[in-house]
Amino acid sequence: MLPTLETARLILRPFTLADAPTVKLLAGDHDLASTTMNLPHPYPEGAAETWIATHTEKFEQGTLAALAITLRPADELIGAISLGINQAHRRAELGYWLGKPWWNQGYMTEAARALIGCGFETFNLNRISAQHFVRNPASGRVMQKLGMTYEGCLRQAMLKWDRFEDLMCYAILREDWNAAQH
């Protein structure tokens, strides 16, 4: 079963189908969608339900841990965070998005710190990587605050809305994480 993680201000919990309208509303924001690799715009009807419905099976297969980011104590959904897991190599790719009203308040760093800890401690990962568009430096600042190491730029690696995007690549190893926690 997908874990539930708690931080000072947040609860990261499995999505439910009741979250679908809020996912559609938040993920449907043009500014948010433009900064992510996988969010379409406009956000299609039924896409949130379809996406949420895949989470349990993918977790059971060991390939994805996707959680809702919610504010305490009201369980208000503000975003999503996930680890796309490759068990054979004990590594994962961190992905996330946050609704625009909650940008620049430290929520994503707080959420990602909790999920990275879970990745190393519970899922027994050795490496967690993340990428962001060059034109989204706020996402890069999150990665830096997490202690991730910049590993390079993949030039024109993604095609987003008919525009090639450069990807900034970061990663953290279990040994780096453990050293930073002590």
Buried (B, 14 or more C-beta within 10 A) or exposed (E): EBBEBEBEBBBBBBBEEEBBEBBBEBBBBEEBBBBBBEBEBEBEEEBBBEBBEEBBEBBEEEBBBBBBBBBEEEEEBBBBBBBBBBEEEBBBBBBBBBBBEBBEEEBBBBBBBBBBBBBBEEBEBBBBBBBBBEEBEEBBBBBBBBBBEEEEEBEEBBEBEEEEBBBBBBBBBBEBBEEEEE
